[in-house]
Amino acid sequence: MTEKEWADIGRWVERMTAPDYPEWEAGVRRIGGCAHPIHLAGTVRLVDSGTGSVVHELGDGGRTRLMVPCGNRRRQWCAPCSRVYQWDTWHLVKAGLAGGKGVPESVTDRPRAFVTLTAPSFGPVHAASTDRACHPRRGGHECEHGRPLACWERHSDGDVLVGQPLCAGCFDYAGAVLWNAHAGRLWHRFTDLMRRQELPRAAGVSRREFAGAVRVSFVKVAEYQRRGLVHFHAVVRLDPAEEGETLPAWAGHELIDSAVRRTVPLVRVVTPEGPAGQWKLSWGSQVDVQPIPASVTEDGPEGEAHGAERVAAYIAKYVTKAAECTGTIDRPLYCPDCRGSGLAGSCPRCDGSGLRAPLSELRVPPHARALIGTAWRLGGVPELRALRLRRWAHQFGYGGHFSTKSRSYSTTMTALRAARSAFRSEQTRKRLGVTGDLVVTADLSFAGSGYADDTERRIAENIRRDIAENREIAREEIAHLEALHADDWGCG
């Protein structure tokens, strides 16, 4: 072993034999091995509401130091916290398709569709495909920059060329960044126009009649394509305007399909006119609407329950992602002191550039660097300042939420977290033998974040790996036991 490896082992042994290690390890396991824990210092007391007495006090003499999870939804930043966020999203989406979590099971009988809306083309890019050429074009045509307009390669999904433009000079980087920045507004106008105009028109009824009979519910997530543009996956559901009533006969899957396809070409957003020009932004031509089945078919388990879980899993996996599939960085680019302004050239931290580091030093693909640079430059245009493009340059201009839902679709993230907190409180109450409700009184302040050094970080990685492995083993054992139970039931 090298001298460095022996030194690493020595630091591991030193940390794991320290007097506070058992308490530290228990804290790391309690937060699931969070990669970037938040440290809080202060007092925490558990009080029995029935008697008013303090039944438990954390720390020595009331003072304690707690580690709490960072709660970040991005898998690239913190896998344990993103997994919890993904599970919550799965339950939220599934409840709106199959009922539960306070949502009536009658939603299973209502028309639902899985809708995908994409961005338009801002220039040809290399595409992944194993059964056909990327961009077949005969005749040796070239663009105005002398680049070929054809590509006869069959790119695998992991090919670094996938998502890169055939010609960077022909790609409309400004339009792509501005489209990302206005994607949330396009979605809002799409839902508003579909609900108020195109659904009633497709049903052949007046707006008032439609609003009195049908309520539109949805949940959507944003996903980045390899070319650096977002597109949206959504579940659209038609509900009775009043709970307990029935939907009209004309409210079905076909109505959703027709209304979506009618609405998409009508949505327009015009950017402010300025030195960079003006863009009329719209959705792309690729629109997909798939009905979500409502009952079990004779061919197998492809009915409501299976379909709901599959759609929920498909949507939930995207909420833990950002733009990392494009090779971009995972944090804002602007200087934390001046927040990207440069303070008129006088910021001492960034020398007036407004950047953490020069764009030329970013270790990202050329296409990602061009999108980031375009967002940064457009962020300095006064007419576009409200878009906060410099704040979201690392996401190519997109600063919207990665998941949203209508109020009536299903439960909320707040309710799911409150249920989890109540469950843990009940476990603690039983363990301490408290007869009344358990009340937590705390006076905590921020005391730092992350781990003390690289040794602690690597130990936490091992703990995180152990937790994930144990969870996978438990999941496999549960599936095995369920299969055995099903076989025994069939034999009986």
JOLINCOR-V797292 format. One record per helix or strand of 2 or more residues. SS is the DSSP state (2 for helix, 1 for strand). FROM is the first residue (numbers start at 1). TO is the last residue. If there is no record, write none. Layout:
SS;FROM;TO / SS;FROM;TO
This chain:
2;3;16 / 2;21;30 / 1;38;48 / 1;54;57 / 1;63;68 / 2;79;98 / 2;105;109 / 1;112;119 / 2;173;203 / 2;207;213 / 1;214;224 / 1;230;240 / 2;253;264 / 1;269;270 / 1;280;281 / 1;283;291 / 2;304;316 / 2;324;326 / 2;342;345 / 2;359;361 / 2;366;378 / 2;382;387 / 2;393;395 / 1;403;405 / 2;413;432 / 1;438;449 / 2;454;491
